[in-house]
Amino acid sequence: MVQLPSSAVRETVCASPLFDEWLRRDVESQSPEALLLVLHLHDKLPAQSSPLLPESGSLQELFEPSHLAKLVPCLKESSISHPRVHSVWHLLLDLLLPPPNSLIQESAKKKRAKSSSSKDVRDTKKIEENLAKFWSIAVDGALLSSSHERKNLAMELLLLVLPRLPNPESVGIVLSNIFVRCILDVLSSKGSHLHKSAHRCLSELRLWAESSNLRRAAVIVGLQKNSYGKFDTLSKTSTVKALTNGLTTEDGVLAFVHNLEELFVAPESALLKVSEELTEGSEDAAMNGHDKPGANDRIWIVEQMCALCRQVKLESKTAQASLYRAVINFLVTHSVFDSSKQQNSGVAEKKGIRWPQKPLAASIRKLCVERLHSILADAQKSKNNMAGASGVSEAVTDDEDFSLFAALYCLKVQKSPDAALVQPFKEETAESVKILQQTVATLSTAVKSETNVDRIKRLLGLRTLLSHLLLESFLEPGSTDDVAAELVICCSKAFPDLAELSKIAPSVEAEDESDEVPPVMDVLLDVLLSLLAKGSTPVRLAAEKVFKVYCEDLTSAGMTDMLRIINKGSKSGRHKSMIEDGEDDDDDDDDILEDDDEEVDGDVGKTEGNQGAKETGDDDEDDEDDEDDEDDEDDEDEEDVEMSNGESRTLQQQMRFKRPGEDLDDDAEGSDSDSDVSDMDDEAMFRADALLANVLKHRKEASKTNSQTELAHFKFRVLSLLEYFLQKHSGSSLVLLAVQGLVKAFVSAINQLGTAPEANEVLIKRLENILQSKVLKGKKHPREKDVDLALTRKLLMQTWKLASRSSIKRVRTLAQGCTLWTLNVLLGNEENGDDEFLEHFASSLNDYFTHKKSRLPASFLSEVFRRQPMLGRFSFARLIAKCGDGRTEFMKCEAMRLLTEILKPVLPGKGKKTAPEGEEHKQLAKTFEEHMASLGTAILSAVQNPPQRADYKYINLQFCSSCIDAFTVLYPQKPLHTLLDTGVLLAGLKAIEAPSKGKLHNLLTKLVETVTVELEKNPVSSETVEATPSKKKKAVILETSETPSKKKKAVKSETSETPSKKKKARDEVAPMEVQVEETPSKKKSAKKVKVSK
């Protein structure tokens, strides 16, 4: 019928009364098949033959909104062919969008005909307008707000439209707000009815977009714009991320950035207005409490640009830098500047800057500033990480300074006549910007001509920091004026050979000529600390970089300032100092490291401020609290009060009277307020006072919490600087001062653990990690000539007292490590120590043995003697005395254990080589000679009065065995009986009453064999005995009984056998008994010793 001539159709088909009646029925009662037939026969039907066709009969008006609205019921009914797409949609799309083949043929004809490009643009624009009307009414308004079948039909229509689009940017029309929201609703839950259809639709869309960078950019914009930049999060997919990561070329990424810029500055289109009208009043009109759609669009555009810098990794560093520069240009332009006059966009575009048609909101500008800081910080961190991985200094390999680029771009745009600052400069700020600009230019020139690597690092560090300050002068005018002036002075002092800097700085330095000039590093550190306290993230990173370059010039005053900040807020002054208190029953840890100097605990801002600023005391903090209370009272009527019934009302409503100042407005209001006040009884007034007190209390607590959080963050930043210094300069004399301050901060944090557990626990772990990893386990310690030995001795006394008296295990453990390290420093610079130190060590050792409050473990003293043999030799006599007069058996055994530890360097062992001629052997041999008599007495006492417990007996016998081994090693040429008293040897043989278990058996056997062999080699005659320094001059006759398997004949000995067949190997040697029999003789008395097993 379609192929019939028009006249034939009119005469045959249209002449039928039933057919004519069918065509003229109301639109609501028409079917999609009728629409399909009418569209096929539209050129053959008479005018106004059917309401399905436009009244004019021209299909050009078919896609007008008024006519499309009439076709909505008919189009909805096309879902009866689900899941197949009804043929009427294919016909409508053919009329709306030319098929791909016809597009190619048409474009080829246009090229051959050399038609003008303006005509193509007009045709494309007309197609996009019709597509927008059709999609917003037929799909968004009809299908997506209906059943599941119709929503599935809308997804199928999207896949049919994609290949027909006139250009990639047109995909934003079909990816409308309602369509994207429908996809998100379906994909948010895997159990939804259309989940598979939505997932398939999204996959096909992704495949279509991956064919070119322009399509990628258009699809990303369409999805993110209508989901407020959270499409992947809401849909639980990685579609946008995958498309973004596919932008691996510089041209593709920059094209995407350009599209985002165009969308940012573009006015609200008609399509946006239509979508607002359609969604107005519906549940999907707002999302997550956002404001106007235009503002939300700009928000996600800014976020998307920042995400590009973080996620996209381009092939070359140059391309990555180009991306950063493009985004920085955009953010700087829209955060700092505005159009100076209402010019058209074409003029601005020629100059490279596109201004929004409507002024930006303050929130959008603030977001641009925040994201600019974030990008600059990320760029700096990435450079640091790359430099650390490559092992090359970042200052040498740095060929792109984005902070400098941003600052220079601000200066460039400022000179443009079409740009104006959002916040105009004051006179002081303008002068500061001029000085910073000149200083940055001078340093950049010096960097290009410099060849010294260390000097380049210093120049680049200061230039980066000055560039950030110059940028901050534009972002927040007036915030860096004072700091910039002081930093310029530091530059002129740090580089006196740069004449240009001396010309810039005189005007700034003129005010301080009369004052005493402090060291450059002290002024620089003061500036850096002030920036760390209140600066933005990139400024803080730049300040840390400057400190890392200049930290080798740190002075004791600078170290003191850093430690004062770390110890700020500690309340240890309430307790007595353990160092000053000599009472043994004092167990508090507070103030154990309190200095004799004045306690400084003042305002943070003054600590961070200019050079020479001192902190106030606790009284100043109280004054500040009072001032805060007064400020709180000014705004008391605006504070919301949470009532017991859950209602939130203002304080003025609760008290039902006005502020005192408002009573004087006029007579009428005054009379009303007087009546309100007069109506309040005493109970109501008390209730109002309670409400007011509650408001002030909550506001004060919130302010205090915020200040404590800021102080904690500031402490961690300063700790990072100090950690770097300790890592790079562990041999500096300032490390002693740092250790003292860090230990003090550690103890204070431990004592305040109950007030703020989480914050203090983090600080405690950080301090402990810094001390352990950077100081105590370091390979170097201070060995310079300028090491303060007085400070070292003071620190040693403090840490020793802390290790012996603290009731907290963590404090004791750290203090013990610090004590060992301080001993190493002191004896490393003063080999034999001084009288004051040795006296303190002797008193500390005596305290361990005499006072019950001492919490020092014996393992700690053993470690001290192992690391410092000189202290072992110094304590030899005192430990020998404690072996006999210790207050308990345990203390006596501890003294023996420590003596055994002192003897370990000269004792033979498995795989251990002894060097008899070593210095340690000579020193220990000399000590033995000085205390030979007392040592023999100690051995005699140990074996004659053995302890009762088995573990104590083990220590006792180990001490005796170690002493005998030490004698044989230290005096290899001398017989044993010439060194020790004969009575001591006999007592040693008598010490065999201990149980023969394991190591005890081995020690006993070793002891007996050593003494026996020695006596066999050197028989003791009466003359020899007279030569020994013994009081008892008696000959020794040793009788030993052995098992049949090991028979050894000794001089003047009697052997007897005892059967031991059913005993285990370790019990073959039975306990020995020594019988000493005296035989009457007129000659010199002799003793007969019988040893039986």
Secondary structure, DSSP 8 states (H G I E B T S, - for coil): -TTS-HHHHHHHTTT-HHHHHHHTS-GGG--HHHHHHHHHTTTTS-TTS-TTS-TT--GGGTTSHHHHHHHHHHHHGGGGGTTS--HHHHHHHHHHS--HHHHHHHHHHHHHHT--HHHHHHHHHHHHHHHHHHIIIIIIIIITTS-HHHHHHHHHHHHHHGGG-SSGGGHHHHS-HHHHHHHHHHHT-TTSTTHHHHHHHHHHHHHHHTT-HHHHHHHHHHHHHTTTT-HHHHHTS-HHHHHHHT--SHHHHHHHHHHHHHHHH----HHHHHHHHHHTTSTTS-STT---HHHHHHHHHHHHHHHHHHH---SSHHHHHHHHHHHHHHHHHHHHEEESS---HHHHHHTT----SS---HHHHHHHHHHHHHHHHHHHHHHHHHHHHHTS-HHHH----HHHHHHHHHHHHHT-TTEEESS---HHHHHHHHHHHHHHHHHHHHHHH---HHHHHHHHHHHHHHHHHHHHHHHSTTSSHHHHHHHHHHHHHH-TT-HHHHHHSHHHHGGGSSS----HHHHHHHHHHHHHHH--HHHHHHHHHHHHHHGGG--HHHHHHHHHHHTTT--GGGS--TTT---TT----TTTT--SS------HHHHHSSTT-----HHHHHHHHHHHHHHHHHTGGG-EEE-TTS-EEEHHHHHTS--GGGGGS-HHHHHHHHHHHHH--HHHHHHHHHHHHHHHHHHHHHHHHHHHHHHHHHHHHHHHHHHHHHHH-TTSTHHHHHHHHHHHHHHHHHHTTTTSHHHHHHHHHHHHHHIIIIIIT-S-----TT--HHHHHHHHHHHHHHHHH-S-HHHHHHHHHHHHHHHHHHHHHSTT--HHHHHHHHHHHHHHHH-TT----HHHHHHHHHH-HHHHHHTHHHHHHHHHH-SSHHHHHHHHHHHHHHHGGGS-BTTB---TTSHHHHHHHHHHHHTHHHHHHHHHHHHHS--SSHHHHHHHHHHHHHHHHHHHHH-TTS-HHHHS-HHHHHHHHH---S---THHHHHHHHHHHHHHHHHHHS---HHHHHHSS-S---EEEEEE---TTS----TT--------SSS-GGGSS---EEEEEE---SSS-EEEEEEE-
